[in-house]
């Protein structure tokens, strides 16, 4: 069992050992997030009840020819559909309740969207696994009752993971066990009678299958959801918190990408390729938003090049959210994604594009080209901001002409004002967005800043200029990228229910001229190759192609070549016992394609090449013999004033000093 979180004294029916919860699991945590998950579980039960009633009514409607019965069934069916619609709306409301997932100290940041965890039903592995062990492996399944209980406890703990790295590790541990479970017990030619039931995260519709791929895919989805919740929980008023959020969202996108590529026929719509593609874009957009906040957290220098750089960074965030919004409004995604999500992505598109236009206008209005400035550098930088220069003017002409700079700067301010006004209208359309007061304050502050800037540069004698400022080219110094955690990678399927192998054979290894007479290749498990037919090991029955499963009393089924050779370095004239197995029908089994490489060439090991290894002086830890169900778990074990972004505390000029690193939330130049 794993480490612990909660001490003795807690009454529990959950997965415990000696009165403790598994590390990464806390079923009694009464947080806002856990309450939402409890509500989601209750809604899922009500939804499945209504769906069963609807299915029964529809079947009766098809079967009966009595008009009075048909009229009554149609009436009851309308009530059921109405109740089902109300339940779906309540579930959508849960998916729109993002405020409880944000950091408790957040006072000036736009909220981010987390994924909710998928719910599941209990599963009993005991009877089915013990029957299979007896039938397929010819062993008494009762001998593995403790391991089966551990597996069931681990699954139960995964239903209430804590929102931190320990919770992710808990899910990753169970996912790894599922990979071993699949190879040992789930044969493609027969079903063993274990049913997995999971509920759609967006619709609450249940899916029940005997296919363990549903279980693995759902755990991956929850792993991605947990990463997203860790990202939304991070303190985005500090550099370290923003870095944590960026990493979490990138890992969430990576897990979703792995899920999309590895499980292509998932029956639940929340894990369909179209939905996963949208969710990947959403996670990367939020990571890009956090990258933008990371750049602007110390403050934005009111300097020509800095302003144009930040403008293009903001345009990049707006572009990524526009891609998210376009994917959300496609059929059938728009029928399943909460309206809150769609409006939030549209709102952020307008907000960040408006910020981009504001910073370009500030660069043009507040800074004039002087003899001491680098004219060529400014010309090149401005030319890279647009696809096409305004009204065909050259960048240098715009930079040298004060009135032209003011005219184009005002045009950008007009687009900034229109964008903020559109974002405010979008905010007012969604009742869930209206609950986020901080979001409304930020949008109003951004609009007020642009209006103030426009009034400062407007002349009463001027005629209205209807010039439309061109779009700003998005550009970023660091693009958000998917990061696939290594825990999602499964083991080689050698010891599985799909393969047949011989019983383990014991071979006595002895040195002969400081050599064992063979080399090793592969990784988890290693395999015998280049066997000298005249060596003592061959005489005792060792064969080329055998898999090495133990050295002495140490299991090495899932060790790499280097780890196994460390065990074999201590062999002396007396020798050591090893255990090997042979694949039956080995002629049809390919040699492992994975091997350690050095310089692009296959790397093999013998006792001679390790004779003078500097690691000889290092002590070697003997791994504890793993349980039957834990096979395969590897040990992992120019300075100027600064500008700020609009926040909820608009109280005067937007140009104000900003410390290099904020000493408090209210003193920093932040949202």
C-alpha positions as MATLAB code, in Angstrom:
seq = 'XXXXXXXXXXXXXXXXXXXXXXXXXXXXXXXXXXXXXXXXXXXXXXXXXXXXXXXXXXXXXXXXXXXXXXXXXXXXXXXXXXXXXXXXXXXXXXXXXXXXXXXXXXXXXXXXXXXXXXXXXXXXXXXXXXXXXXXXXXXXXXXXXXXXXXXXXXXXXXXXXXXXXXXXXXXXXXXXXXXXXXXXXXXXXXXXXXXXXXXXXXXXXXXXXXXXXXXXXXXXXXXXXXXXXXXXXXXXXXXXXXXXXXXXXXXXXXXXXXXXXXXXXXXXXXXXXXXXXXXXXXXXXXXXXXXXXXXXXXXXXXXXXXXXXXXXXXXXXXXXXXXXXXXXXXXXXXXXXXXXXXXXXXXXXXXXXXXXXXXXXXXXXXXXXXXXXXXXXXXXXXXXXXXXXXXXXXXXXXXXXXXXXXXXXXXXXXXXXXXXXXXXXXXXXXXXXXXXXXXXXXXXXXXXXXXXXXXXXXXXXXXXXXXXXXXXXXXXXXXXXXXXXXXXXXXXXXXXXXXXXXXXXXXXXXXXXXXXXXXXXXXXXXXXXXXXXXXXXXXXXXXXXXXXXXXXXXXXXXXXXXXXXXXXXXXXXXXXXXXXXXXXXXXXXXXXXXXXXXXXXXXXXXXXXXXXXXXXXXXXXXXXXXXXXXXXXXXXXXXXXXXXXXXXXXXXXXXXXXXXXXXXXXXXXXX';
ca = [
       0.000    0.000    0.000;
       1.096    3.583   -0.499;
       1.908    6.412    1.854;
      -0.766    8.166    3.845;
      -2.556   11.467    4.211;
      -5.047   11.177    7.045;
      -4.222    9.705   10.486;
      -6.099    7.084   12.450;
      -9.468    7.919   13.814;
     -11.330    8.564   10.577;
     -14.276    6.328   10.062;
     -14.252    5.103    6.523;
     -15.575    2.537    4.173;
     -12.986    3.573    1.601;
      -9.582    2.184    0.712;
      -7.564    2.141    3.922;
      -4.716    0.233    5.485;
      -4.066    0.422    9.222;
      -6.594    3.257    9.403;
      -4.985    5.404    6.718;
      -6.087    6.540    3.293;
      -3.953    5.884    0.278;
      -1.689    8.754   -0.648;
      -3.411   10.958   -3.191;
      -6.907    9.989   -2.035;
      -9.208   11.725    0.441;
     -12.869   10.697    0.148;
     -13.874   12.807    3.180;
     -12.473   16.132    1.941;
     -15.410   18.548    2.071;
     -14.174   21.018   -0.512;
     -16.227   22.866   -3.078;
     -14.758   20.631   -5.753;
     -15.686   17.422   -3.911;
     -19.208   18.698   -3.334;
     -19.555   19.336   -7.059;
     -18.352   15.807   -7.764;
     -20.897   14.405   -5.298;
     -23.641   16.384   -7.031;
     -22.393   15.075  -10.369;
     -22.605   11.487   -9.105;
     -26.197   11.998   -7.926;
     -27.167   13.630  -11.215;
     -25.650   10.725  -13.136;
     -27.823    8.280  -11.206;
     -30.938   10.347  -11.885;
     -30.067   10.673  -15.561;
     -29.641    6.911  -15.991;
     -32.971    6.344  -14.217;
     -34.780    8.741  -16.556;
     -33.082    7.202  -19.595;
     -34.263    3.744  -18.551;
     -37.799    5.071  -18.123;
     -37.629    6.696  -21.546;
     -36.343    3.517  -23.161;
     -39.147    1.510  -21.556;
     -41.781    4.008  -22.672;
     -40.457    4.018  -26.227;
     -40.487    0.214  -26.341;
     -44.059    0.141  -25.041;
     -45.067    2.727  -27.620;
     -43.730    0.481  -30.379;
     -45.335   -2.658  -28.992;
     -48.883   -1.471  -28.231;
     -51.678   -0.734  -30.678;
     -54.157    0.477  -28.019;
     -54.807    4.159  -28.657;
     -55.520    5.006  -25.000;
     -52.308    3.314  -23.886;
     -50.377    5.106  -26.603;
     -51.774    8.486  -25.535;
     -50.817    7.845  -21.922;
     -47.338    6.649  -22.880;
     -46.776    9.718  -25.087;
     -47.783   11.955  -22.169;
     -45.467   10.126  -19.748;
     -42.679   10.259  -22.331;
     -43.003   14.039  -22.555;
     -42.616   14.287  -18.766;
     -39.573   12.030  -18.817;
     -37.939   14.052  -21.607;
     -38.652   17.248  -19.688;
     -37.081   15.857  -16.513;
     -34.098   14.597  -18.501;
     -33.606   18.030  -20.041;
     -33.645   19.643  -16.589;
     -31.049   17.154  -15.330;
     -28.838   17.867  -18.337;
     -29.065   21.582  -17.596;
     -28.082   20.966  -13.976;
     -25.071   18.944  -15.150;
     -24.130   21.784  -17.494;
     -24.340   24.108  -14.517;
     -21.846   21.945  -12.628;
     -19.452   22.084  -15.576;
     -19.880   25.886  -15.537;
     -19.095   26.267  -11.829;
     -15.445   27.186  -12.323;
     -15.090   29.592   -9.394;
     -14.607   26.809   -6.820;
     -11.679   25.428   -8.826;
      -9.723   28.714   -8.819;
      -7.044   29.622   -6.314;
      -8.615   30.905   -3.101;
      -6.327   33.964   -3.107;
      -7.098   34.967   -6.694;
      -8.433   38.525   -6.780;
      -7.402   39.904  -10.155;
      -7.068   37.105  -12.727;
      -9.505   35.916  -15.347;
     -10.862   32.489  -14.287;
      -9.745   29.384  -16.169;
     -11.826   26.362  -17.173;
     -11.152   22.964  -15.547;
     -12.397   19.547  -16.621;
     -14.671   17.650  -14.269;
     -13.827   14.059  -13.314;
     -15.745   11.206  -14.873;
     -17.791    9.154  -12.428;
     -17.878    5.354  -12.303;
     -19.501    2.420  -10.512;
     -17.796   -0.074   -8.225;
     -16.152   -3.102   -9.845;
     -15.508   -6.487   -8.196;
     -12.406   -8.150   -9.633;
     -12.169  -10.961   -7.104;
     -14.175  -13.867   -8.512;
     -13.346  -13.335  -12.181;
      -9.593  -12.957  -11.632;
      -9.292  -15.960   -9.306;
     -11.179  -18.132  -11.797;
      -8.897  -17.000  -14.618;
      -5.739  -17.598  -12.555;
      -6.866  -21.151  -11.863;
      -7.845  -21.870  -15.452;
      -5.079  -20.131  -17.413;
      -2.109  -20.149  -15.029;
      -2.956  -23.355  -13.146;
      -2.480  -21.672   -9.777;
      -4.794  -21.249   -6.830;
      -6.368  -17.800   -7.178;
      -6.887  -17.574   -3.427;
      -3.135  -17.197   -3.026;
      -3.449  -13.793   -4.698;
      -6.414  -12.486   -2.708;
      -4.291   -9.788   -1.046;
      -3.072   -8.499   -4.402;
      -6.620   -8.484   -5.793;
      -7.812   -6.583   -2.724;
      -5.000   -4.063   -3.235;
      -6.130   -3.594   -6.820;
      -9.745   -3.013   -5.805;
      -8.680   -0.586   -3.067;
      -6.554    1.278   -5.582;
      -9.478    1.612   -7.975;
     -11.763    2.825   -5.200;
      -9.171    5.430   -4.191;
      -9.011    6.679   -7.782;
     -12.646    7.780   -7.523;
     -11.682   10.553   -5.075;
      -8.161   11.680   -6.022;
      -6.701   14.699   -4.273;
      -6.090   17.755   -6.431;
      -2.287   17.672   -6.325;
       0.588   15.646   -7.835;
      -0.114   12.806   -5.398;
      -3.591   12.426   -6.874;
      -2.119   12.274  -10.377;
       0.410    9.662   -9.234;
      -2.458    7.622   -7.795;
      -4.244    7.575  -11.163;
      -0.983    6.869  -12.995;
      -0.292    3.930  -10.665;
      -3.707    2.436  -11.363;
      -3.300    3.023  -15.106;
      -0.003    1.115  -15.001;
      -1.673   -1.736  -13.126;
      -4.411   -1.821  -15.779;
      -1.768   -2.331  -18.464;
      -0.405   -5.343  -16.567;
      -3.931   -6.535  -15.823;
      -4.866   -6.360  -19.496;
      -1.913   -8.453  -20.660;
      -2.390  -11.110  -17.973;
      -6.141  -11.534  -17.781;
      -7.918  -10.022  -20.792;
      -7.522  -12.397  -23.700;
      -8.843  -11.290  -27.121;
     -10.586  -14.649  -27.518;
     -12.741  -14.652  -24.392;
     -14.501  -12.398  -21.860;
     -13.933  -12.900  -18.137;
     -17.145  -11.234  -16.962;
     -15.871   -7.927  -15.515;
     -18.084   -4.956  -16.455;
     -16.836   -1.354  -16.344;
     -19.380    1.490  -16.141;
     -18.395    5.132  -16.682;
     -20.523    8.255  -17.107;
     -20.011   10.880  -19.807;
     -18.484   13.987  -18.217;
     -20.700   16.360  -20.215;
     -24.000   14.511  -20.661;
     -24.034   12.006  -17.784;
     -24.931    9.196  -20.192;
     -23.521    5.881  -18.876;
     -21.389    3.466  -20.886;
     -20.969   -0.133  -19.716;
     -18.534   -2.561  -21.365;
     -16.398   -5.585  -20.569;
     -13.560   -4.023  -22.547;
     -10.776   -2.879  -20.224;
      -9.884   -0.181  -22.753;
     -12.885    1.795  -21.474;
     -11.384    1.680  -17.981;
      -7.938    2.745  -19.196;
      -9.306    5.562  -21.357;
     -11.484    6.888  -18.533;
      -8.561    6.904  -16.097;
      -6.525    8.849  -18.635;
      -9.376   11.344  -19.041;
      -9.515   11.818  -15.269;
      -5.742   12.234  -15.174;
      -6.039   15.048  -17.734;
      -8.959   16.518  -15.769;
      -6.920   16.466  -12.564;
      -4.016   18.214  -14.279;
      -6.443   20.909  -15.480;
      -7.766   21.369  -11.940;
      -4.209   21.683  -10.620;
      -3.621   24.360  -13.262;
      -6.696   26.368  -12.305;
      -5.776   26.082   -8.626;
      -2.245   27.496   -9.066;
      -1.502   30.947   -7.669;
      -1.188   33.037  -10.829;
       0.016   36.093   -8.894;
       3.491   34.559   -8.562;
       6.040   33.398  -11.130;
       6.256   29.951   -9.526;
       2.470   29.555   -9.525;
       2.244   30.504  -13.190;
       4.981   28.021  -14.062;
       3.037   25.311  -12.234;
      -0.130   26.250  -14.116;
       1.662   26.204  -17.482;
       3.132   22.775  -16.777;
      -0.201   21.398  -15.582;
      -2.153   22.553  -18.645;
       0.544   21.291  -21.014;
       0.489   17.899  -19.301;
      -3.299   17.850  -19.452;
      -3.109   18.460  -23.207;
      -0.453   15.747  -23.510;
      -2.571   13.146  -21.714;
      -5.589   14.051  -23.851;
      -3.459   13.718  -26.985;
      -2.220   10.298  -25.849;
      -5.817    9.289  -25.153;
      -6.903   10.450  -28.610;
      -4.078    8.612  -30.390;
      -4.218    5.388  -28.343;
      -7.968    4.814  -27.883;
      -9.678    5.561  -31.173;
     -13.052    3.879  -30.620;
     -14.167    5.032  -27.187;
     -17.972    4.742  -26.858;
     -18.298    7.797  -24.569;
     -18.706   11.060  -26.503;
     -16.538   13.068  -24.094;
     -13.621   10.920  -25.314;
     -14.466   11.073  -29.018;
     -11.725   12.374  -31.354;
     -13.616   15.608  -32.096;
     -14.226   16.373  -28.425;
     -10.659   15.484  -27.419;
      -9.265   17.722  -30.169;
     -11.305   20.613  -28.795;
     -10.197   19.894  -25.218;
      -6.542   19.771  -26.298;
      -6.915   23.202  -27.902;
      -8.583   24.508  -24.743;
      -5.790   23.265  -22.472;
      -3.085   24.690  -24.757;
      -4.936   28.016  -25.001;
      -5.033   28.256  -21.212;
      -1.343   27.363  -21.050;
      -0.643   30.125  -23.598;
      -2.689   32.547  -21.494;
      -0.591   31.664  -18.433;
       2.593   32.152  -20.492;
       1.347   35.636  -21.382;
       0.637   36.371  -17.715;
       4.115   35.058  -16.843;
       5.686   37.592  -19.225;
       3.589   40.527  -18.018;
       3.646   39.737  -14.283;
       6.669   41.971  -13.436;
       5.083   44.802  -15.432;
       5.119   45.990  -19.045;
       7.745   48.588  -19.902;
       6.260   51.646  -21.581;
       8.808   51.407  -24.376;
       8.280   51.060  -28.134;
       9.746   47.590  -28.693;
       8.354   46.127  -25.461;
       4.838   47.332  -26.255;
       4.855   45.831  -29.751;
       6.212   42.554  -28.382;
       3.479   42.342  -25.736;
       0.870   43.261  -28.366;
       1.858   40.280  -30.494;
       1.920   38.020  -27.434;
      -1.646   39.108  -26.602;
      -2.675   38.550  -30.213;
      -1.297   35.001  -29.941;
      -3.521   34.278  -26.926;
      -6.518   35.733  -28.770;
      -5.728   33.577  -31.806;
      -5.547   30.363  -29.762;
      -8.865   31.109  -28.044;
     -10.454   31.868  -31.416;
      -9.414   28.384  -32.579;
     -10.992   26.945  -29.428;
     -14.195   28.900  -30.020;
     -14.430   27.792  -33.654;
     -14.094   24.139  -32.635;
     -16.719   24.534  -29.890;
     -19.394   25.886  -32.232;
     -19.124   22.948  -34.621;
     -21.842   20.295  -34.640;
     -22.202   18.073  -32.624;
     -19.674   19.518  -30.130;
     -21.793   22.624  -29.567;
     -24.676   20.417  -28.416;
     -22.560   18.858  -25.654;
     -20.162   21.589  -24.509;
     -21.559   23.936  -21.827;
     -22.678   27.315  -23.179;
     -20.443   28.856  -20.506;
     -17.363   27.363  -22.169;
     -18.333   28.674  -25.606;
     -19.017   32.204  -24.377;
     -15.853   32.242  -22.253;
     -13.678   31.334  -25.243;
     -15.405   34.001  -27.365;
     -14.992   36.561  -24.576;
     -11.276   35.848  -24.197;
     -10.772   36.075  -27.958;
     -12.161   39.624  -27.948;
     -10.410   40.585  -24.712;
      -6.896   39.602  -25.747;
      -7.262   40.981  -29.276;
      -8.375   44.255  -27.680;
      -5.281   44.229  -25.475;
      -3.124   43.742  -28.567;
      -4.649   46.784  -30.294;
      -4.271   48.860  -27.119;
      -0.555   48.135  -26.805;
       0.096   48.899  -30.489;
      -1.771   52.194  -30.123;
       0.266   53.042  -27.012;
       3.511   52.354  -28.879;
       2.480   54.700  -31.697;
       0.936   57.454  -29.572;
       3.351   57.648  -26.642;
       6.651   57.289  -28.501;
       7.927   59.466  -31.344;
      10.924   58.715  -33.530;
      13.916   60.791  -32.392;
      17.430   61.168  -33.859;
      18.820   58.998  -31.063;
      16.503   56.069  -31.846;
      17.475   53.104  -34.021;
      15.435   53.975  -37.100;
      16.097   50.734  -38.967;
      15.210   48.567  -35.979;
      11.932   50.398  -35.378;
      11.048   50.173  -39.065;
      11.718   46.420  -39.131;
       9.777   45.804  -35.891;
       6.718   47.760  -37.056;
       6.717   46.015  -40.441;
       6.497   42.642  -38.653;
       3.361   43.670  -36.754;
       1.114   43.779  -39.838;
       0.473   41.570  -42.842;
      -0.157   44.736  -44.848;
       0.709   48.262  -43.732;
      -2.229   50.647  -43.087;
      -3.403   52.267  -46.326;
      -0.274   51.113  -48.101;
       2.027   53.448  -46.172;
       5.593   52.354  -45.552;
       6.670   51.689  -41.950;
       9.248   54.484  -42.066;
       6.695   57.022  -43.311;
       4.391   56.153  -40.416;
       7.194   56.383  -37.859;
       8.361   59.823  -39.102;
       4.904   61.376  -39.524;
       3.541   62.358  -36.094;
      -0.003   62.944  -37.332;
      -0.032   59.610  -39.162;
       1.108   57.802  -36.037;
      -1.678   59.471  -34.080;
      -4.296   58.613  -36.703;
      -3.303   54.921  -36.856;
      -2.953   54.769  -33.072;
      -6.506   56.085  -32.670;
      -7.734   53.484  -35.168;
      -6.206   50.747  -32.984;
      -7.867   52.291  -29.934;
     -11.213   52.186  -31.717;
     -10.763   48.466  -32.359;
      -9.715   47.969  -28.739;
     -12.857   49.768  -27.538;
     -15.116   47.780  -29.877;
     -13.487   44.526  -28.795;
     -13.977   45.235  -25.097;
     -17.582   46.279  -25.701;
     -18.209   43.015  -27.540;
     -16.588   41.062  -24.690;
     -18.882   42.819  -22.196;
     -21.933   41.957  -24.337;
     -20.766   38.334  -24.459;
     -20.397   38.376  -20.688;
     -23.975   39.564  -20.263;
     -25.389   36.750  -22.433;
     -24.406   33.920  -20.087;
     -25.860   33.738  -16.600;
     -22.908   31.685  -15.363;
     -20.451   34.317  -16.592;
     -22.486   36.992  -14.833;
     -21.649   35.317  -11.524;
     -17.928   36.029  -12.060;
     -17.684   39.575  -10.736;
     -13.910   39.666  -11.159;
     -14.306   38.998  -14.883;
     -16.797   41.856  -15.271;
     -14.469   44.216  -13.386;
     -11.500   43.319  -15.606;
     -13.483   43.888  -18.808;
     -14.861   47.207  -17.573;
     -11.366   48.311  -16.537;
      -9.958   47.448  -19.960;
     -12.725   49.387  -21.699;
     -12.266   52.400  -19.398;
      -8.532   52.468  -20.066;
      -9.007   52.459  -23.850;
     -11.676   55.178  -23.678;
      -9.430   57.335  -21.504;
      -6.536   56.898  -23.927;
      -8.755   57.795  -26.879;
     -10.042   60.977  -25.202;
      -6.493   62.081  -24.430;
      -5.570   61.874  -28.141;
      -8.817   63.158  -29.657;
      -9.071   66.712  -31.001;
     -12.396   68.501  -31.149;
     -11.669   70.142  -34.523;
     -10.955   66.797  -36.206;
     -13.489   65.152  -38.467;
     -14.465   61.591  -37.667;
     -11.941   59.203  -39.212;
     -13.378   55.848  -40.205;
     -10.017   54.226  -40.836;
     -10.010   50.549  -39.797;
      -6.822   49.426  -38.103;
      -5.351   46.249  -39.634;
      -5.113   42.962  -37.776;
      -2.020   42.324  -35.681;
       0.179   39.338  -36.502;
       0.333   36.957  -33.542;
       3.795   36.045  -32.341;
       5.155   34.457  -29.191;
       8.575   33.796  -27.733;
       7.374   30.544  -26.214;
       4.505   28.537  -27.598;
       2.509   26.222  -25.359;
       3.293   22.621  -26.284;
       1.800   19.307  -25.248;
       3.766   17.433  -22.617;
       3.018   13.720  -22.390;
       3.781   12.309  -18.914;
       5.863    9.140  -18.965;
       3.334    7.409  -16.701;
       0.976    6.982  -19.664;
       3.386    4.665  -21.459;
       2.553    0.979  -21.058;
       4.957   -2.011  -20.686;
       5.988   -4.551  -23.248;
       3.363   -7.311  -23.445;
       5.597  -10.366  -23.000;
       4.138  -12.009  -19.902;
       0.513  -11.868  -20.926;
      -2.636  -13.850  -21.436;
      -1.976  -13.643  -25.191;
       1.398  -15.415  -25.029;
       2.440  -18.912  -24.014;
       5.770  -19.664  -22.392;
       7.591  -22.496  -20.680;
       7.879  -22.985  -16.946;
      10.833  -21.104  -15.386;
      14.118  -23.040  -15.585;
      17.004  -22.596  -13.165;
      20.460  -22.241  -14.749;
      23.741  -22.106  -12.817;
      25.998  -19.370  -14.196;
      29.775  -19.695  -13.782;
      32.560  -17.556  -15.156;
      34.834  -18.961  -17.843;
      37.806  -16.753  -18.690;
      35.986  -13.810  -17.073;
      33.069  -14.229  -19.459;
      29.574  -15.670  -19.071;
      29.387  -16.799  -22.678;
      26.448  -14.648  -23.807;
      25.235  -11.067  -24.163;
      21.942   -9.434  -23.229;
      19.600   -7.339  -25.315;
      16.225   -5.684  -24.857;
      14.604   -3.774  -22.060;
      11.993   -5.104  -19.638;
      12.514   -7.993  -19.955;
      16.040   -8.632  -21.220;
      16.777  -11.495  -23.559;
      19.711  -13.853  -24.081;
      21.557  -13.441  -27.365;
      24.931  -14.348  -28.938;
      25.084  -17.478  -26.797;
      28.329  -19.452  -27.022;
      27.138  -23.067  -27.481;
      30.243  -24.337  -25.635;
      29.840  -22.187  -22.501;
      28.780  -23.794  -19.166;
      25.381  -22.022  -19.219;
      24.533  -23.526  -22.605;
      25.491  -26.933  -21.284;
      22.952  -26.499  -18.473;
      20.151  -25.725  -20.912;
      20.292  -21.975  -21.565;
      18.992  -21.108  -25.034;
      19.409  -18.077  -27.221;
      16.196  -16.031  -27.073;
      15.374  -16.990  -23.463;
      13.953  -14.254  -21.243;
      15.787  -13.633  -17.981;
      13.264  -13.377  -15.130;
      15.429  -13.617  -11.977;
      19.042  -13.390  -10.823;
      19.461  -15.154   -7.511;
      16.543  -14.059   -5.332;
      15.981  -10.795   -7.239;
      13.133  -10.582   -9.739;
      14.250   -8.841  -12.933;
      11.321   -9.278  -15.299;
      11.034   -5.515  -15.740;
      14.647   -4.423  -15.394;
      16.712   -2.969  -18.208;
      19.987   -4.337  -19.489;
      22.116   -2.080  -17.301;
      20.269   -3.026  -14.109;
      20.520   -6.755  -14.850;
      24.234   -6.520  -15.578;
      24.776   -4.850  -12.205;
      23.305   -7.976  -10.652;
      25.582  -10.203  -12.718;
      28.805   -8.304  -11.978;
      29.174  -10.075   -8.630;
      29.299  -13.542  -10.187;
      32.437  -15.420   -9.187;
      33.803  -18.908   -9.764;
      31.098  -20.403   -7.557;
      28.438  -18.899   -9.805;
      24.864  -17.769   -9.272;
      21.477  -19.230  -10.145;
      19.343  -17.468  -12.736;
      15.818  -18.269  -13.899;
      14.787  -18.046  -17.516;
      11.664  -18.786  -19.569;
      11.274  -19.635  -23.232;
       8.457  -18.462  -25.461;
       6.522  -21.371  -26.917;
       6.299  -21.288  -30.705;
       9.229  -18.936  -30.544;
       9.709  -19.025  -34.307;
       6.720  -16.705  -34.664;
       7.844  -14.375  -31.889;
      10.058  -11.451  -32.995;
      13.078  -10.404  -31.003;
      12.508   -7.219  -28.990;
      13.093   -4.170  -31.124;
      13.967   -2.001  -28.146;
      17.576   -2.040  -27.029;
      20.038    0.256  -25.381;
      22.003    2.170  -28.014;
      25.263    4.025  -27.999;
      26.492    6.013  -30.958;
      23.614    4.709  -33.049;
      24.812    1.079  -32.809;
      23.209   -1.797  -30.889;
      24.689   -1.973  -27.413;
      25.270   -5.360  -25.814;
      26.931   -6.279  -22.575;
      29.220   -9.032  -21.370;
      31.228   -9.470  -18.188;
      34.455   -8.396  -19.912;
      33.164   -4.976  -20.994;
      32.059   -4.253  -17.408;
      35.219   -5.539  -15.713;
      36.624   -2.053  -15.086;
      33.319   -0.223  -14.561;
      33.652    2.699  -12.178;
      30.339    1.714  -10.638;
      31.968   -1.319   -9.008;
      32.423    0.666   -5.826;
      28.766    1.632   -5.650;
      26.440   -0.402   -3.502;
      23.540   -2.169   -5.166;
      20.045   -2.208   -3.675;
      18.217   -5.479   -4.084;
      14.646   -4.842   -5.163;
      11.909   -6.326   -3.022;
      10.112   -9.155   -4.751;
       6.974   -7.661   -6.302;
       3.556   -9.182   -5.971;
       1.911  -10.990   -8.835;
      -0.145   -7.956   -9.836;
       2.727   -5.491   -9.551;
       4.955   -7.031  -12.196;
       6.166   -4.322  -14.455;
       6.301   -1.406  -12.030;
       9.659    0.232  -12.563;
      11.488    2.193   -9.834;
      10.807    5.886  -10.496;
      11.246    6.166   -7.756;
      16.760   51.202  -20.882;
      14.542   51.755  -17.986;
      11.220   53.518  -18.071;
       7.809   53.496  -16.557;
       5.704   50.393  -16.768;
       2.232   49.605  -17.965;
      -0.075   47.069  -16.431;
      -2.823   44.854  -17.693;
      -6.370   45.821  -16.719;
      -7.414   44.575  -13.309;
     -10.417   44.906  -11.107;
      -9.021   47.903   -9.206;
      -9.123   50.680  -11.784;
      -8.327   53.796   -9.777;
      -6.418   56.184  -11.989;
      -3.680   56.383  -14.602;
      -2.497   53.142  -16.145;
       1.145   54.228  -16.216;
       2.503   53.531  -12.758;
       5.748   52.155  -11.281;
       5.941   48.438  -10.820;
       8.438   46.494   -8.694;
      10.583   43.910  -10.392;
       8.882   41.246   -8.294;
       5.563   42.070   -6.626;
       5.721   42.366   -2.860;
       1.976   41.987   -2.603;
      -0.901   41.293   -4.913;
      -2.270   44.840   -4.758;
       1.087   46.478   -5.519;
       1.925   44.510   -8.640;
       1.215   45.497  -12.212;
      -1.177   42.681  -12.893;
      -4.665   41.864  -14.025;
];
